[in-house]
């Protein structure tokens, strides 16, 4: 079961319009597919991330640098493989990009491990449950978008079988965004999970003002409320000042950074992204830290990976997707054996490894390397 070869495929799929949040624009769906091969014929099939600028570079790092660190290792030597890949970060100029590439390979190794043993990654990690509530990311800012449009958007998520929505805020004043969230809650009804995500859009004072305005609306969590430059300290202040749970972690690239968020009491939930922070192996370290601190785990997007991770541990919460058919053609079309969604719940794939099958025609059409 030794690692013998790798192919990394960067994919860019143009979108019909800009799906932007408070601090970013989204005009294409990007991902990297990693096919790691063993000498006895096993091949991984996993995709990671949505890096809309550096997909080709990530694929090149996988094939030309990272692979040399793990070639000929046994797939069951995961910790050794991870440690040897991580050595590259000490001299890397762009550590974030390198961690994304490491994540691709680490997830591929876990996929191969599951295939070798005939077990899903969920089973390998703990197998706590076999289904999760699924929420859609939405509430994007669009030119000319009205409150009536927001209401229709939320209703469309209910119609698509979602259990809830993570709604974008932070791009307007606290009062304007609070009004948008109130429309979403009214359209959703009381039994619909509603989270808000500022994408580091506000300072602490504005985040607190917004939170107090929406506290009566039964908000499940307030994600990344504060601007990047001192977000841990600011989030700690926000958390002490409001009744809504605070979530962060998707912008971190190591479990060490998650420990720092916990140390300053900045978060009630952590949404560390395995595709940003070194893969399944380091996500498990973060999950262990959170379990010991009584902090729940979420996950930033990436339901093909996150569903296995969150369903494996008792403190997992919700998987996330983009229910709008135009926002994520990978979720909607390229992942051809995606598990069903019913009554707000997503079943976790039961095939070995991550259990992912992808549309080869789409890959050939949209690959860029």
N, C-alpha and C positions, 0 to 999 in steps of 0.2 A: 504493500500500500504506500509506495514511495512517490513523491511528487516528481513528475517527469517533464511537464511542459505547461505552458499557459498561453491563452489568447485573451486579450482585453479589447473590448469593442466599445468605442464611444458613439453614442446615439444622440442626435439633436432633432426634435420634431417641432416645426413652427406651430404656433398657436394663432387662433383667429383674431385675438385681441389681447390687450395688456391686462394681465391679472396681477396687479400690483397691490402691495400693502403700504403701511405708513412710511417705510424707509427703503423700498426696493421696487423694481419693475420685473415682470415676468412675461416674456414674449415667445418663449419656447420651452419645451419640456426636454430636459437632458438627463441622461443616465449613463452608467458604465456597466456593461455586462462582462462578467469574469468567468472564463472557462478554464479551470485548472484541471489538469489531467494526471492520473497516476499511471505507473508503468504497466499495471494490469487492467487498464481500460476504463476506469471510472472517470466521469467528466462532470464537473460542477456546472450548474445553470443558475446563476444568481445575478441580480442587478442591484446597484446601490447608488443612492445620491441623486442630486439634481443640480450639479454644478454647471451653470449655464455659460461659463467662460472658459473653463480649463479641462474639459472632458478629454481632449486629445492628449494633453499633458499627463493627466492621471493615468490614462491607458499606457502611455510611454513609460511612466515610472514603474508600473506593474511589470511590464515586459522586460525592461532594460536594467532595472536596479533591484526591485524587491524580489523578483524571481530568483536572482542569483543568491539571495540570502536563505532561501528555503528549498532550493533544488536538492533532491535526493532525501529530504527528510520524510519520515513516516507521517502520514496524516494524523496519527494519534499523538504526535509530539507537538500539540498545539501551543503550549506555553513556551516551549523552546523556539518554535517558529515565530511567535509573536515577539519574543525578546530580541531575536536576531533582526527582525524587521524594524523594531523600534530603535535599534542602535543607529539607524540611518538618520533619525531625527536630530541627533546631537550636532550634526554638521550641516543639516539642511537649511537652506535659506527660507523656504516657505514650509513651515512645519504643518500648517493646516492642510495644505494640499497633499503633503506626504501622508498624513494621518488618514485622509480620505482614501488614498490608494491602498494603504495598509488595511483599512476596513474592508475594501473589496476582496482582498486576498484572504483575510481572516474569515469572512463570511463564506467564501468559497471552500475553505478548509472544513468549516463546520458542516457545509452542505455535503461534502465528500464523506465526512465521518458518518453522517446520517445514512447516506447511501450505502456505505460499507456495512453498516449494522442493521439496515432495514428499519430504521427508526426516524421519526420526524425530529427536527431540532427542538420543538416543544417538548417532546418526550425525553430527549437527551438532557435538557436543562431542568426538568422537574415535573412537567406535566400536570400543573395545578388545575387547569380547566381546559376545555376544548373549544370554547367560543368566547368572544368578547363583544361588548357594545362597540358600535362603529359610529364615529362622528365625522361630519364633513367639514372641511375648512371652507370658509366662505366670507360673505360680507365685504367683498373687495370694493375698493373705490373705483368707480367708473365715471367718465364725464357724462353729465346729464342724468345720473342715476337718482331716482326719487325714492321717497319712503314707500310708495306703492310698489316700486320695483323690489325693494328689500323684502317686503312682505311676500311677494310672489316667489322670490328666491328661497326664502325659508320654507314656504309651503312645498316647493319642489323637492327640497331635501327630505321632508316628511314623506312625500309621495315615493321617493327613491328608496325608502326603507331605513333611513338614517335614524339613529337614536338621539342625535343632537348635532350641534354646529359650533365650531370654533370661529368666532366672528371678529373680523379685523377692525381695530380701533387704533388710535394714536396718530392719525393723520390730520385730524381736525382739532378744534378746541374741545376740552372736556365736555362742555355743555352740548355741542353739536353731536359728538359721538355718543353721548348718553341718550340723546333723542333717537339716534339710529338704533341703539340697542333696545330701547323701549319698544320700538316698532317691531323688531325681531322677536322679542318676547311675546308680544300680543299675537303675532302671526303664528308663533310656534305652539302656544299653549303651555300650560303649567307642567306637563309631564315630559317636556322636551329638554334635554341637556343643553345648556347654553353657557359657553365659555367665551372669554374675550381675550384678544391677543394684540398688544400694542407694538410688538416687534421693536422694542427699545425706543419707542417714539416720544416719550414724555420725560420731563424732569420729575423729581419726587413729588413736588407740590401739586403739579397738574395731575399726576397719577392718583394721588390721594383725593383730589377734588372730584375726579371722574368716578373713582370707586364709591365714594359716598353718595353720588347721584344714582348709581345703578345698584346699590346694595339691596333695595327692595325687590329687585327683579330676579332673585334666586340665581345668581351667577356662580357656576361651579368653580371656576378659577379665573384669575387675572394673570395672563402670561406675559413675561418680559415687559413689565410696565415702564422700566427706566432706561435712560440713554446709556450707551455702551461704556463711557469712559470711567464710570465708577458705579456700575450697576449693582454690584453685590451690596455695597454699603447703602445705596439708595433703596434697594429692594427691602433690606432689613428695616429701614425706617418706614417704608410703605406698609410692610407686613404688620408692624406693631401698631399702625394707625388705622387699619381698615378691618372689616369683618370677612372679606372675601379671601379665600386661600390664594397664595401667590405661587406661580409656577415659573421655572426657568431651567436652563441646562442645554437647550438645543444649540446655543452658540459656543459651547465649550468643546474642547477637543481631547480632554483627558479626564479620567476619573479623579485625578488629583484636584482639578478645578471644581468638580462636583463636591469634593470634600470641603473645599474652601467656602462654597455656598452654604453647606451645612454648618460649618464652624461659626459663621457670622449670623446664623439663623435667618437667612434670606428667603427660604422657600418652604412651602408646605408639600409641594410635589416637584419631582424632577423629570424633565422630558429629554434626557440625554439621548442623542441620536447615534445609534451604532454605526451608521454610515458616515458620520462626521468624526467620530472619536475612536477609531481603531478597531471597530467591529464588535462581534459578539463577546469576545474575550474580555475587553475592557468594559463593555456595558455591564457584564456580570459583576465586575468589581464595584462599579457605581451602584448597582442594585443592592449589593451586600451592604454597602455603607448606608444606603437609605433605609434598608430593612432595620438595621441596628438603631437608627435615629428615629424610627417611626414615621418615615416619609414615604408617600406613595410614589409609584413609578408611572409616568406617561411615556410617550415617545413621539418625537417630531416626525410626522408623515411616515413614509416607508412601511406601509402595512404588510408588504410581502415579507419583511424581516420582523417588524415590530409585533405582529400578531403572535409569532412563536415566542418571542421574549416575554411579552406581557402576560401571555397565557401560562407561562412556565412558573411564575412566581405569585405568591399570595397577595402581594401589594401592587399588582398591575391594575391599570384602570381601563382606558379606552384606546382602541386603534383609531387611526386617522386616515382619511382619504379625501379625494376631491370628487364629490358626487356630480358636479357639473361636467357633462360629457366633453365640453370643449377645453377644460382646464388640464386634464391629464390623460392623454391618449395611451400612455403606457398602462395605467390602471384600467382604462376602459377597453382597450383593444389588444395591446401587445401581450399582456399576461392572459393567455388564452384559457387557462384552467383555474382562474380565480375562484375561490370558494364563494358559495352563495351568501347573500345577505337577506335575512328574514326577521321581521319584527324588531329591527334595530340591532340585531346580533350578526356578527361575522364568524362563521366557522373557521377554525384554523386548518390550514392544509394538512392532510393526513399522509401524503406521500413521503418517501424517505428524504432526509435533508429538509430543505425548505419546500420541496414539492412543487417547484415552479416549472411551468412550460411556457415558452415564448414563441411568438409568431415570427418565423424565419423570414417571411417576405417583408414584414415591416422592418426587421433588422437590416436586411440588405438595402432597403430603400433609404433608410435614414441614418445609416452608419456614416461617420465622418472621418474615420482613420483607416 
